Amino acid sequence: MAEDYEIKIFNNKQEAEELLKKSRNRIDEIDNELLDLISQRTALAKDIVVAKDFLDLPIYDKSREDAIHNKIRKVSEERNLDADIINQIIDMLTMLSKTEQEKILRRNVNGKY
């Protein structure tokens, strides 16, 4: 997708200002969509920890995290994105999930969900 992007040529200042405004508005929309997706992802992580706790499975699964990072690296490269930066974003999302999972486990230890 990024490879197909064509750099705009402006005929006047108004065209540049319109594109700037339109692009910033779209970025705001995408940011809201990303936050919605992060919220959904975090909710699923909570479900996962409850299931793992019930099944007496370990919370940390290195092979799963490695598989995610390998997949992300491959997809990032296919989309011409910086794989290292994208992997850092995934690490941050994973930290968010683990924090939420720890909250659930603490509630479980206290006998409350």
Biopython code that builds the backbone (N, CA, C, O; Angstrom):
import numpy as np
from Bio.PDB.StructureBuilder import StructureBuilder

atoms = [
    (1, "MET", "N", (0.820, -1.191, 0.000)),
    (1, "MET", "CA", (0.000, 0.000, 0.000)),
    (1, "MET", "C", (0.861, 1.251, 0.000)),
    (1, "MET", "O", (0.638, 2.148, -0.814)),
    (2, "ALA", "N", (1.837, 1.333, 0.890)),
    (2, "ALA", "CA", (2.681, 2.510, 0.978)),
    (2, "ALA", "C", (3.504, 2.689, -0.295)),
    (2, "ALA", "O", (3.817, 3.816, -0.678)),
    (3, "GLU", "N", (3.853, 1.589, -0.950)),
    (3, "GLU", "CA", (4.644, 1.682, -2.173)),
    (3, "GLU", "C", (3.862, 2.341, -3.303)),
    (3, "GLU", "O", (4.462, 2.952, -4.187)),
    (4, "ASP", "N", (2.547, 2.230, -3.291)),
    (4, "ASP", "CA", (1.719, 2.789, -4.346)),
    (4, "ASP", "C", (1.428, 4.269, -4.150)),
    (4, "ASP", "O", (0.814, 4.899, -5.011)),
    (5, "TYR", "N", (1.859, 4.826, -3.034)),
    (5, "TYR", "CA", (1.545, 6.213, -2.727)),
    (5, "TYR", "C", (2.270, 7.135, -3.693)),
    (5, "TYR", "O", (3.461, 6.975, -3.961)),
    (6, "GLU", "N", (1.541, 8.077, -4.195)),
    (6, "GLU", "CA", (2.102, 9.048, -5.131)),
    (6, "GLU", "C", (2.191, 10.406, -4.455)),
    (6, "GLU", "O", (1.209, 10.887, -3.888)),
    (7, "ILE", "N", (3.350, 11.018, -4.510)),
    (7, "ILE", "CA", (3.552, 12.327, -3.885)),
    (7, "ILE", "C", (2.774, 13.364, -4.681)),
    (7, "ILE", "O", (2.838, 13.416, -5.909)),
    (8, "LYS", "N", (2.041, 14.183, -3.947)),
    (8, "LYS", "CA", (1.182, 15.194, -4.565)),
    (8, "LYS", "C", (2.011, 16.376, -5.070)),
    (8, "LYS", "O", (3.028, 16.748, -4.485)),
    (9, "ILE", "N", (1.543, 16.944, -6.163)),
    (9, "ILE", "CA", (2.106, 18.178, -6.707)),
    (9, "ILE", "C", (1.007, 19.234, -6.587)),
    (9, "ILE", "O", (-0.126, 19.019, -7.017)),
    (10, "PHE", "N", (1.355, 20.363, -6.003)),
    (10, "PHE", "CA", (0.366, 21.414, -5.782)),
    (10, "PHE", "C", (0.490, 22.514, -6.832)),
    (10, "PHE", "O", (1.578, 22.861, -7.293)),
    (11, "ASN", "N", (-0.664, 23.035, -7.181)),
    (11, "ASN", "CA", (-0.713, 24.165, -8.106)),
    (11, "ASN", "C", (-0.778, 25.493, -7.370)),
    (11, "ASN", "O", (-0.472, 26.548, -7.925)),
    (12, "ASN", "N", (-1.191, 25.416, -6.080)),
    (12, "ASN", "CA", (-1.304, 26.644, -5.311)),
    (12, "ASN", "C", (-1.349, 26.315, -3.821)),
    (12, "ASN", "O", (-1.464, 25.153, -3.431)),
    (13, "LYS", "N", (-1.258, 27.349, -3.006)),
    (13, "LYS", "CA", (-1.238, 27.222, -1.549)),
    (13, "LYS", "C", (-2.528, 26.598, -1.022)),
    (13, "LYS", "O", (-2.488, 25.803, -0.083)),
    (14, "GLN", "N", (-3.660, 26.946, -1.609)),
    (14, "GLN", "CA", (-4.955, 26.432, -1.149)),
    (14, "GLN", "C", (-5.022, 24.914, -1.272)),
    (14, "GLN", "O", (-5.535, 24.244, -0.376)),
    (15, "GLU", "N", (-4.511, 24.367, -2.369)),
    (15, "GLU", "CA", (-4.501, 22.905, -2.534)),
    (15, "GLU", "C", (-3.678, 22.239, -1.435)),
    (15, "GLU", "O", (-4.081, 21.212, -0.887)),
    (16, "ALA", "N", (-2.532, 22.822, -1.116)),
    (16, "ALA", "CA", (-1.679, 22.259, -0.064)),
    (16, "ALA", "C", (-2.365, 22.326, 1.296)),
    (16, "ALA", "O", (-2.305, 21.374, 2.075)),
    (17, "GLU", "N", (-3.016, 23.449, 1.579)),
    (17, "GLU", "CA", (-3.724, 23.599, 2.853)),
    (17, "GLU", "C", (-4.889, 22.630, 2.955)),
    (17, "GLU", "O", (-5.141, 22.071, 4.022)),
    (18, "GLU", "N", (-5.601, 22.428, 1.857)),
    (18, "GLU", "CA", (-6.729, 21.485, 1.859)),
    (18, "GLU", "C", (-6.246, 20.059, 2.094)),
    (18, "GLU", "O", (-6.856, 19.307, 2.855)),
    (19, "LEU", "N", (-5.151, 19.691, 1.440)),
    (19, "LEU", "CA", (-4.619, 18.344, 1.634)),
    (19, "LEU", "C", (-4.126, 18.160, 3.067)),
    (19, "LEU", "O", (-4.335, 17.107, 3.671)),
    (20, "LEU", "N", (-3.477, 19.178, 3.602)),
    (20, "LEU", "CA", (-3.006, 19.113, 4.980)),
    (20, "LEU", "C", (-4.173, 18.888, 5.943)),
    (20, "LEU", "O", (-4.110, 18.018, 6.811)),
    (21, "LYS", "N", (-5.221, 19.666, 5.784)),
    (21, "LYS", "CA", (-6.390, 19.536, 6.656)),
    (21, "LYS", "C", (-7.049, 18.165, 6.493)),
    (21, "LYS", "O", (-7.374, 17.508, 7.483)),
    (22, "LYS", "N", (-7.244, 17.739, 5.259)),
    (22, "LYS", "CA", (-7.876, 16.447, 4.982)),
    (22, "LYS", "C", (-7.033, 15.298, 5.558)),
    (22, "LYS", "O", (-7.569, 14.367, 6.158)),
    (23, "SER", "N", (-5.731, 15.374, 5.371)),
    (23, "SER", "CA", (-4.846, 14.313, 5.866)),
    (23, "SER", "C", (-4.825, 14.263, 7.387)),
    (23, "SER", "O", (-4.835, 13.182, 7.977)),
    (24, "ARG", "N", (-4.795, 15.429, 8.021)),
    (24, "ARG", "CA", (-4.814, 15.449, 9.483)),
    (24, "ARG", "C", (-6.131, 14.913, 10.033)),
    (24, "ARG", "O", (-6.141, 14.198, 11.035)),
    (25, "ASN", "N", (-7.234, 15.250, 9.388)),
    (25, "ASN", "CA", (-8.532, 14.716, 9.820)),
    (25, "ASN", "C", (-8.566, 13.200, 9.698)),
    (25, "ASN", "O", (-9.098, 12.513, 10.570)),
    (26, "ARG", "N", (-8.000, 12.683, 8.618)),
    (26, "ARG", "CA", (-7.990, 11.226, 8.423)),
    (26, "ARG", "C", (-7.092, 10.552, 9.454)),
    (26, "ARG", "O", (-7.414, 9.474, 9.953)),
    (27, "ILE", "N", (-5.968, 11.185, 9.770)),
    (27, "ILE", "CA", (-5.091, 10.634, 10.816)),
    (27, "ILE", "C", (-5.830, 10.589, 12.152)),
    (27, "ILE", "O", (-5.705, 9.612, 12.892)),
    (28, "ASP", "N", (-6.594, 11.626, 12.469)),
    (28, "ASP", "CA", (-7.394, 11.621, 13.703)),
    (28, "ASP", "C", (-8.388, 10.463, 13.701)),
    (28, "ASP", "O", (-8.565, 9.798, 14.722)),
    (29, "GLU", "N", (-9.035, 10.219, 12.566)),
    (29, "GLU", "CA", (-9.974, 9.102, 12.459)),
    (29, "GLU", "C", (-9.256, 7.767, 12.656)),
    (29, "GLU", "O", (-9.746, 6.887, 13.364)),
    (30, "ILE", "N", (-8.104, 7.629, 12.029)),
    (30, "ILE", "CA", (-7.330, 6.386, 12.154)),
    (30, "ILE", "C", (-6.875, 6.188, 13.594)),
    (30, "ILE", "O", (-6.908, 5.067, 14.100)),
    (31, "ASP", "N", (-6.450, 7.265, 14.264)),
    (31, "ASP", "CA", (-6.055, 7.158, 15.672)),
    (31, "ASP", "C", (-7.212, 6.633, 16.522)),
    (31, "ASP", "O", (-7.009, 5.783, 17.389)),
    (32, "ASN", "N", (-8.415, 7.132, 16.281)),
    (32, "ASN", "CA", (-9.587, 6.640, 17.021)),
    (32, "ASN", "C", (-9.843, 5.167, 16.722)),
    (32, "ASN", "O", (-10.177, 4.401, 17.625)),
    (33, "GLU", "N", (-9.690, 4.770, 15.467)),
    (33, "GLU", "CA", (-9.861, 3.363, 15.100)),
    (33, "GLU", "C", (-8.807, 2.499, 15.785)),
    (33, "GLU", "O", (-9.110, 1.407, 16.266)),
    (34, "LEU", "N", (-7.565, 2.990, 15.827)),
    (34, "LEU", "CA", (-6.502, 2.245, 16.499)),
    (34, "LEU", "C", (-6.807, 2.069, 17.982)),
    (34, "LEU", "O", (-6.604, 0.988, 18.536)),
    (35, "LEU", "N", (-7.292, 3.122, 18.623)),
    (35, "LEU", "CA", (-7.641, 3.016, 20.043)),
    (35, "LEU", "C", (-8.770, 2.021, 20.261)),
    (35, "LEU", "O", (-8.761, 1.282, 21.246)),
    (36, "ASP", "N", (-9.740, 1.991, 19.359)),
    (36, "ASP", "CA", (-10.812, 0.995, 19.456)),
    (36, "ASP", "C", (-10.243, -0.421, 19.331)),
    (36, "ASP", "O", (-10.631, -1.318, 20.079)),
    (37, "LEU", "N", (-9.329, -0.615, 18.391)),
    (37, "LEU", "CA", (-8.721, -1.935, 18.201)),
    (37, "LEU", "C", (-7.862, -2.333, 19.399)),
    (37, "LEU", "O", (-7.861, -3.494, 19.808)),
    (38, "ILE", "N", (-7.134, -1.373, 19.959)),
    (38, "ILE", "CA", (-6.323, -1.672, 21.145)),
    (38, "ILE", "C", (-7.226, -2.072, 22.306)),
    (38, "ILE", "O", (-6.899, -2.990, 23.058)),
    (39, "SER", "N", (-8.343, -1.400, 22.453)),
    (39, "SER", "CA", (-9.300, -1.736, 23.499)),
    (39, "SER", "C", (-9.839, -3.157, 23.303)),
    (39, "SER", "O", (-9.952, -3.920, 24.262)),
    (40, "GLN", "N", (-10.165, -3.500, 22.080)),
    (40, "GLN", "CA", (-10.652, -4.849, 21.783)),
    (40, "GLN", "C", (-9.569, -5.892, 22.061)),
    (40, "GLN", "O", (-9.847, -6.952, 22.622)),
    (41, "ARG", "N", (-8.338, -5.583, 21.664)),
    (41, "ARG", "CA", (-7.225, -6.506, 21.880)),
    (41, "ARG", "C", (-7.003, -6.732, 23.371)),
    (41, "ARG", "O", (-6.774, -7.861, 23.805)),
    (42, "THR", "N", (-7.071, -5.661, 24.151)),
    (42, "THR", "CA", (-6.871, -5.760, 25.593)),
    (42, "THR", "C", (-7.971, -6.588, 26.243)),
    (42, "THR", "O", (-7.703, -7.375, 27.151)),
    (43, "ALA", "N", (-9.201, -6.417, 25.785)),
    (43, "ALA", "CA", (-10.307, -7.218, 26.320)),
    (43, "ALA", "C", (-10.089, -8.703, 26.039)),
    (43, "ALA", "O", (-10.372, -9.544, 26.892)),
    (44, "LEU", "N", (-9.591, -9.026, 24.858)),
    (44, "LEU", "CA", (-9.311, -10.425, 24.540)),
    (44, "LEU", "C", (-8.194, -10.980, 25.409)),
    (44, "LEU", "O", (-8.237, -12.143, 25.812)),
    (45, "ALA", "N", (-7.200, -10.158, 25.698)),
    (45, "ALA", "CA", (-6.113, -10.596, 26.577)),
    (45, "ALA", "C", (-6.645, -10.935, 27.964)),
    (45, "ALA", "O", (-6.168, -11.869, 28.608)),
    (46, "LYS", "N", (-7.629, -10.177, 28.417)),
    (46, "LYS", "CA", (-8.250, -10.473, 29.714)),
    (46, "LYS", "C", (-8.956, -11.827, 29.662)),
    (46, "LYS", "O", (-8.862, -12.618, 30.601)),
    (47, "ASP", "N", (-9.657, -12.087, 28.569)),
    (47, "ASP", "CA", (-10.316, -13.387, 28.411)),
    (47, "ASP", "C", (-9.294, -14.520, 28.411)),
    (47, "ASP", "O", (-9.515, -15.576, 29.005)),
    (48, "ILE", "N", (-8.178, -14.284, 27.739)),
    (48, "ILE", "CA", (-7.142, -15.307, 27.643)),
    (48, "ILE", "C", (-6.574, -15.649, 29.012)),
    (48, "ILE", "O", (-6.383, -16.824, 29.324)),
    (49, "VAL", "N", (-6.298, -14.636, 29.838)),
    (49, "VAL", "CA", (-5.707, -14.920, 31.142)),
    (49, "VAL", "C", (-6.693, -15.674, 32.045)),
    (49, "VAL", "O", (-6.282, -16.536, 32.821)),
    (50, "VAL", "N", (-7.953, -15.362, 31.950)),
    (50, "VAL", "CA", (-8.945, -16.079, 32.756)),
    (50, "VAL", "C", (-8.997, -17.551, 32.327)),
    (50, "VAL", "O", (-9.066, -18.448, 33.167)),
    (51, "ALA", "N", (-8.964, -17.783, 31.019)),
    (51, "ALA", "CA", (-8.968, -19.160, 30.512)),
    (51, "ALA", "C", (-7.692, -19.895, 30.913)),
    (51, "ALA", "O", (-7.753, -21.049, 31.340)),
    (52, "LYS", "N", (-6.537, -19.241, 30.781)),
    (52, "LYS", "CA", (-5.275, -19.870, 31.167)),
    (52, "LYS", "C", (-5.259, -20.186, 32.655)),
    (52, "LYS", "O", (-4.788, -21.247, 33.066)),
    (53, "ASP", "N", (-5.773, -19.267, 33.457)),
    (53, "ASP", "CA", (-5.809, -19.491, 34.896)),
    (53, "ASP", "C", (-6.674, -20.710, 35.216)),
    (53, "ASP", "O", (-6.286, -21.562, 36.016)),
    (54, "PHE", "N", (-7.832, -20.784, 34.595)),
    (54, "PHE", "CA", (-8.733, -21.914, 34.840)),
    (54, "PHE", "C", (-8.100, -23.231, 34.391)),
    (54, "PHE", "O", (-8.227, -24.254, 35.065)),
    (55, "LEU", "N", (-7.412, -23.193, 33.238)),
    (55, "LEU", "CA", (-6.788, -24.400, 32.683)),
    (55, "LEU", "C", (-5.432, -24.706, 33.311)),
    (55, "LEU", "O", (-4.776, -25.683, 32.947)),
    (56, "ASP", "N", (-5.018, -23.866, 34.255)),
    (56, "ASP", "CA", (-3.728, -24.014, 34.934)),
    (56, "ASP", "C", (-2.565, -24.018, 33.933)),
    (56, "ASP", "O", (-1.628, -24.808, 34.048)),
    (57, "LEU", "N", (-2.651, -23.117, 32.954)),
    (57, "LEU", "CA", (-1.592, -22.954, 31.968)),
    (57, "LEU", "C", (-0.727, -21.771, 32.367)),
    (57, "LEU", "O", (-1.208, -20.846, 33.021)),
    (58, "PRO", "N", (0.547, -21.788, 31.980)),
    (58, "PRO", "CA", (1.399, -20.644, 32.298)),
    (58, "PRO", "C", (0.921, -19.393, 31.551)),
    (58, "PRO", "O", (0.434, -19.477, 30.424)),
    (59, "ILE", "N", (1.067, -18.259, 32.186)),
    (59, "ILE", "CA", (0.620, -17.011, 31.583)),
    (59, "ILE", "C", (1.551, -16.617, 30.447)),
    (59, "ILE", "O", (1.087, -16.226, 29.375)),
    (60, "TYR", "N", (2.860, -16.716, 30.667)),
    (60, "TYR", "CA", (3.828, -16.320, 29.654)),
    (60, "TYR", "C", (4.067, -17.479, 28.692)),
    (60, "TYR", "O", (4.344, -18.602, 29.114)),
    (61, "ASP", "N", (3.958, -17.198, 27.416)),
    (61, "ASP", "CA", (4.148, -18.214, 26.373)),
    (61, "ASP", "C", (5.145, -17.670, 25.362)),
    (61, "ASP", "O", (4.766, -17.004, 24.398)),
    (62, "LYS", "N", (6.428, -17.960, 25.590)),
    (62, "LYS", "CA", (7.490, -17.426, 24.740)),
    (62, "LYS", "C", (7.309, -17.828, 23.286)),
    (62, "LYS", "O", (7.546, -17.015, 22.393)),
    (63, "SER", "N", (6.902, -19.044, 23.031)),
    (63, "SER", "CA", (6.745, -19.488, 21.639)),
    (63, "SER", "C", (5.653, -18.681, 20.931)),
    (63, "SER", "O", (5.776, -18.377, 19.745)),
    (64, "ARG", "N", (4.594, -18.337, 21.652)),
    (64, "ARG", "CA", (3.521, -17.510, 21.069)),
    (64, "ARG", "C", (4.045, -16.110, 20.755)),
    (64, "ARG", "O", (3.793, -15.580, 19.673)),
    (65, "GLU", "N", (4.770, -15.513, 21.696)),
    (65, "GLU", "CA", (5.315, -14.172, 21.456)),
    (65, "GLU", "C", (6.312, -14.179, 20.306)),
    (65, "GLU", "O", (6.326, -13.259, 19.488)),
    (66, "ASP", "N", (7.154, -15.225, 20.238)),
    (66, "ASP", "CA", (8.105, -15.324, 19.127)),
    (66, "ASP", "C", (7.376, -15.449, 17.789)),
    (66, "ASP", "O", (7.775, -14.835, 16.799)),
    (67, "ALA", "N", (6.313, -16.242, 17.766)),
    (67, "ALA", "CA", (5.535, -16.411, 16.529)),
    (67, "ALA", "C", (4.907, -15.085, 16.099)),
    (67, "ALA", "O", (4.888, -14.751, 14.914)),
    (68, "ILE", "N", (4.393, -14.337, 17.076)),
    (68, "ILE", "CA", (3.796, -13.032, 16.756)),
    (68, "ILE", "C", (4.851, -12.109, 16.166)),
    (68, "ILE", "O", (4.606, -11.456, 15.151)),
    (69, "HIS", "N", (6.025, -12.046, 16.792)),
    (69, "HIS", "CA", (7.080, -11.162, 16.292)),
    (69, "HIS", "C", (7.554, -11.574, 14.899)),
    (69, "HIS", "O", (7.818, -10.717, 14.056)),
    (70, "ASN", "N", (7.660, -12.865, 14.657)),
    (70, "ASN", "CA", (8.061, -13.330, 13.322)),
    (70, "ASN", "C", (7.025, -12.940, 12.277)),
    (70, "ASN", "O", (7.371, -12.492, 11.184)),
    (71, "LYS", "N", (5.757, -13.112, 12.619)),
    (71, "LYS", "CA", (4.679, -12.745, 11.691)),
    (71, "LYS", "C", (4.699, -11.240, 11.433)),
    (71, "LYS", "O", (4.580, -10.800, 10.290)),
    (72, "ILE", "N", (4.848, -10.459, 12.490)),
    (72, "ILE", "CA", (4.853, -9.003, 12.364)),
    (72, "ILE", "C", (6.031, -8.544, 11.506)),
    (72, "ILE", "O", (5.881, -7.650, 10.674)),
    (73, "ARG", "N", (7.180, -9.141, 11.703)),
    (73, "ARG", "CA", (8.358, -8.773, 10.906)),
    (73, "ARG", "C", (8.096, -9.047, 9.422)),
    (73, "ARG", "O", (8.405, -8.217, 8.567)),
    (74, "LYS", "N", (7.534, -10.198, 9.132)),
    (74, "LYS", "CA", (7.266, -10.559, 7.734)),
    (74, "LYS", "C", (6.253, -9.599, 7.101)),
    (74, "LYS", "O", (6.476, -9.097, 5.999)),
    (75, "VAL", "N", (5.149, -9.349, 7.795)),
    (75, "VAL", "CA", (4.109, -8.460, 7.265)),
    (75, "VAL", "C", (4.639, -7.033, 7.134)),
    (75, "VAL", "O", (4.332, -6.344, 6.161)),
    (76, "SER", "N", (5.429, -6.589, 8.107)),
    (76, "SER", "CA", (6.005, -5.242, 8.045)),
    (76, "SER", "C", (6.876, -5.089, 6.806)),
    (76, "SER", "O", (6.782, -4.094, 6.088)),
    (77, "GLU", "N", (7.708, -6.067, 6.567)),
    (77, "GLU", "CA", (8.588, -6.009, 5.401)),
    (77, "GLU", "C", (7.787, -6.042, 4.103)),
    (77, "GLU", "O", (8.126, -5.342, 3.149)),
    (78, "GLU", "N", (6.729, -6.849, 4.062)),
    (78, "GLU", "CA", (5.868, -6.894, 2.873)),
    (78, "GLU", "C", (5.222, -5.537, 2.602)),
    (78, "GLU", "O", (5.001, -5.166, 1.449)),
    (79, "ARG", "N", (4.923, -4.806, 3.668)),
    (79, "ARG", "CA", (4.249, -3.506, 3.530)),
    (79, "ARG", "C", (5.211, -2.329, 3.550)),
    (79, "ARG", "O", (4.801, -1.170, 3.604)),
    (80, "ASN", "N", (6.494, -2.650, 3.504)),
    (80, "ASN", "CA", (7.538, -1.626, 3.462)),
    (80, "ASN", "C", (7.496, -0.707, 4.688)),
    (80, "ASN", "O", (7.672, 0.507, 4.583)),
    (81, "LEU", "N", (7.256, -1.323, 5.857)),
    (81, "LEU", "CA", (7.270, -0.610, 7.125)),
    (81, "LEU", "C", (8.522, -1.021, 7.894)),
    (81, "LEU", "O", (9.050, -2.113, 7.686)),
    (82, "ASP", "N", (8.989, -0.163, 8.768)),
    (82, "ASP", "CA", (10.157, -0.464, 9.583)),
    (82, "ASP", "C", (9.785, -1.555, 10.592)),
    (82, "ASP", "O", (9.066, -1.307, 11.560)),
    (83, "ALA", "N", (10.285, -2.752, 10.346)),
    (83, "ALA", "CA", (9.912, -3.903, 11.176)),
    (83, "ALA", "C", (10.333, -3.732, 12.633)),
    (83, "ALA", "O", (9.629, -4.185, 13.536)),
    (84, "ASP", "N", (11.463, -3.089, 12.870)),
    (84, "ASP", "CA", (11.913, -2.898, 14.252)),
    (84, "ASP", "C", (10.954, -1.991, 15.022)),
    (84, "ASP", "O", (10.627, -2.262, 16.177)),
    (85, "ILE", "N", (10.509, -0.921, 14.378)),
    (85, "ILE", "CA", (9.569, -0.006, 15.043)),
    (85, "ILE", "C", (8.226, -0.693, 15.258)),
    (85, "ILE", "O", (7.623, -0.559, 16.323)),
    (86, "ILE", "N", (7.757, -1.424, 14.258)),
    (86, "ILE", "CA", (6.477, -2.137, 14.403)),
    (86, "ILE", "C", (6.584, -3.162, 15.530)),
    (86, "ILE", "O", (5.639, -3.327, 16.302)),
    (87, "ASN", "N", (7.702, -3.843, 15.633)),
    (87, "ASN", "CA", (7.884, -4.802, 16.731)),
    (87, "ASN", "C", (7.900, -4.097, 18.084)),
    (87, "ASN", "O", (7.431, -4.663, 19.071)),
    (88, "GLN", "N", (8.425, -2.882, 18.152)),
    (88, "GLN", "CA", (8.373, -2.114, 19.398)),
    (88, "GLN", "C", (6.924, -1.789, 19.762)),
    (88, "GLN", "O", (6.552, -1.825, 20.935)),
    (89, "ILE", "N", (6.119, -1.476, 18.767)),
    (89, "ILE", "CA", (4.699, -1.209, 19.013)),
    (89, "ILE", "C", (4.032, -2.474, 19.552)),
    (89, "ILE", "O", (3.251, -2.412, 20.502)),
    (90, "ILE", "N", (4.339, -3.610, 18.950)),
    (90, "ILE", "CA", (3.776, -4.884, 19.422)),
    (90, "ILE", "C", (4.234, -5.161, 20.856)),
    (90, "ILE", "O", (3.452, -5.647, 21.673)),
    (91, "ASP", "N", (5.494, -4.856, 21.162)),
    (91, "ASP", "CA", (5.978, -5.028, 22.543)),
    (91, "ASP", "C", (5.166, -4.175, 23.510)),
    (91, "ASP", "O", (4.831, -4.621, 24.607)),
    (92, "MET", "N", (4.852, -2.948, 23.103)),
    (92, "MET", "CA", (4.058, -2.071, 23.971)),
    (92, "MET", "C", (2.645, -2.610, 24.150)),
    (92, "MET", "O", (2.095, -2.552, 25.250)),
    (93, "LEU", "N", (2.058, -3.128, 23.089)),
    (93, "LEU", "CA", (0.723, -3.722, 23.195)),
    (93, "LEU", "C", (0.751, -4.951, 24.096)),
    (93, "LEU", "O", (-0.178, -5.193, 24.866)),
    (94, "THR", "N", (1.827, -5.721, 23.991)),
    (94, "THR", "CA", (1.979, -6.901, 24.837)),
    (94, "THR", "C", (2.121, -6.490, 26.302)),
    (94, "THR", "O", (1.556, -7.136, 27.185)),
    (95, "MET", "N", (2.878, -5.415, 26.564)),
    (95, "MET", "CA", (3.005, -4.910, 27.937)),
    (95, "MET", "C", (1.646, -4.483, 28.477)),
    (95, "MET", "O", (1.323, -4.752, 29.634)),
    (96, "LEU", "N", (0.856, -3.824, 27.649)),
    (96, "LEU", "CA", (-0.489, -3.404, 28.065)),
    (96, "LEU", "C", (-1.329, -4.632, 28.408)),
    (96, "LEU", "O", (-2.021, -4.650, 29.426)),
    (97, "SER", "N", (-1.270, -5.645, 27.567)),
    (97, "SER", "CA", (-2.030, -6.876, 27.819)),
    (97, "SER", "C", (-1.589, -7.534, 29.121)),
    (97, "SER", "O", (-2.421, -7.957, 29.924)),
    (98, "LYS", "N", (-0.278, -7.619, 29.325)),
    (98, "LYS", "CA", (0.238, -8.263, 30.540)),
    (98, "LYS", "C", (-0.174, -7.489, 31.789)),
    (98, "LYS", "O", (-0.497, -8.087, 32.815)),
    (99, "THR", "N", (-0.164, -6.166, 31.704)),
    (99, "THR", "CA", (-0.590, -5.348, 32.846)),
    (99, "THR", "C", (-2.048, -5.636, 33.176)),
    (99, "THR", "O", (-2.402, -5.809, 34.343)),
    (100, "GLU", "N", (-2.882, -5.686, 32.168)),
    (100, "GLU", "CA", (-4.305, -5.979, 32.392)),
    (100, "GLU", "C", (-4.486, -7.395, 32.914)),
    (100, "GLU", "O", (-5.334, -7.641, 33.771)),
    (101, "GLN", "N", (-3.692, -8.327, 32.400)),
    (101, "GLN", "CA", (-3.789, -9.707, 32.870)),
    (101, "GLN", "C", (-3.377, -9.817, 34.332)),
    (101, "GLN", "O", (-3.992, -10.558, 35.099)),
    (102, "GLU", "N", (-2.337, -9.082, 34.719)),
    (102, "GLU", "CA", (-1.904, -9.099, 36.115)),
    (102, "GLU", "C", (-2.994, -8.560, 37.035)),
    (102, "GLU", "O", (-3.171, -9.059, 38.146)),
    (103, "LYS", "N", (-3.720, -7.550, 36.583)),
    (103, "LYS", "CA", (-4.839, -7.027, 37.374)),
    (103, "LYS", "C", (-5.883, -8.114, 37.586)),
    (103, "LYS", "O", (-6.405, -8.270, 38.690)),
    (104, "ILE", "N", (-6.187, -8.857, 36.545)),
    (104, "ILE", "CA", (-7.178, -9.945, 36.638)),
    (104, "ILE", "C", (-6.678, -11.005, 37.615)),
    (104, "ILE", "O", (-7.436, -11.475, 38.464)),
    (105, "LEU", "N", (-5.418, -11.380, 37.500)),
    (105, "LEU", "CA", (-4.869, -12.418, 38.383)),
    (105, "LEU", "C", (-4.868, -11.971, 39.841)),
    (105, "LEU", "O", (-5.154, -12.767, 40.735)),
    (106, "ARG", "N", (-4.548, -10.696, 40.085)),
    (106, "ARG", "CA", (-4.583, -10.196, 41.467)),
    (106, "ARG", "C", (-6.007, -10.270, 42.006)),
    (106, "ARG", "O", (-6.216, -10.625, 43.166)),
    (107, "ARG", "N", (-6.972, -9.941, 41.182)),
    (107, "ARG", "CA", (-8.373, -10.041, 41.617)),
    (107, "ARG", "C", (-8.723, -11.491, 41.921)),
    (107, "ARG", "O", (-9.415, -11.787, 42.895)),
    (108, "ASN", "N", (-8.231, -12.391, 41.068)),
    (108, "ASN", "CA", (-8.513, -13.815, 41.255)),
    (108, "ASN", "C", (-7.895, -14.313, 42.565)),
    (108, "ASN", "O", (-8.529, -15.065, 43.305)),
    (109, "VAL", "N", (-6.671, -13.899, 42.846)),
    (109, "VAL", "CA", (-6.009, -14.314, 44.084)),
    (109, "VAL", "C", (-6.785, -13.814, 45.293)),
    (109, "VAL", "O", (-6.858, -14.498, 46.314)),
    (110, "ASN", "N", (-7.354, -12.642, 45.183)),
    (110, "ASN", "CA", (-8.138, -12.092, 46.278)),
    (110, "ASN", "C", (-9.552, -12.668, 46.323)),
    (110, "ASN", "O", (-10.362, -12.279, 47.164)),
    (111, "GLY", "N", (-9.837, -13.584, 45.427)),
    (111, "GLY", "CA", (-11.159, -14.206, 45.406)),
    (111, "GLY", "C", (-12.218, -13.370, 44.717)),
    (111, "GLY", "O", (-13.411, -13.630, 44.878)),
    (112, "LYS", "N", (-11.808, -12.384, 43.961)),
    (112, "LYS", "CA", (-12.765, -11.528, 43.287)),
    (112, "LYS", "C", (-12.381, -11.367, 41.818)),
    (112, "LYS", "O", (-11.208, -11.200, 41.487)),
    (113, "TYR", "N", (-13.370, -11.419, 40.955)),
    (113, "TYR", "CA", (-13.144, -11.099, 39.543)),
    (113, "TYR", "C", (-13.784, -9.771, 39.243)),
    (113, "TYR", "O", (-13.721, -9.297, 38.108)),
]
sb = StructureBuilder()
sb.init_structure("model")
sb.init_model(0)
sb.init_chain("A")
sb.init_seg("    ")
for serial, (resi, resn, name, xyz) in enumerate(atoms, 1):
    if name == "N":
        sb.init_residue(resn, " ", resi, " ")
    sb.init_atom(name, np.array(xyz, "f"), 0.0, 1.0, " ", f" {name:<3s}", serial, name[0])
structure = sb.get_structure()
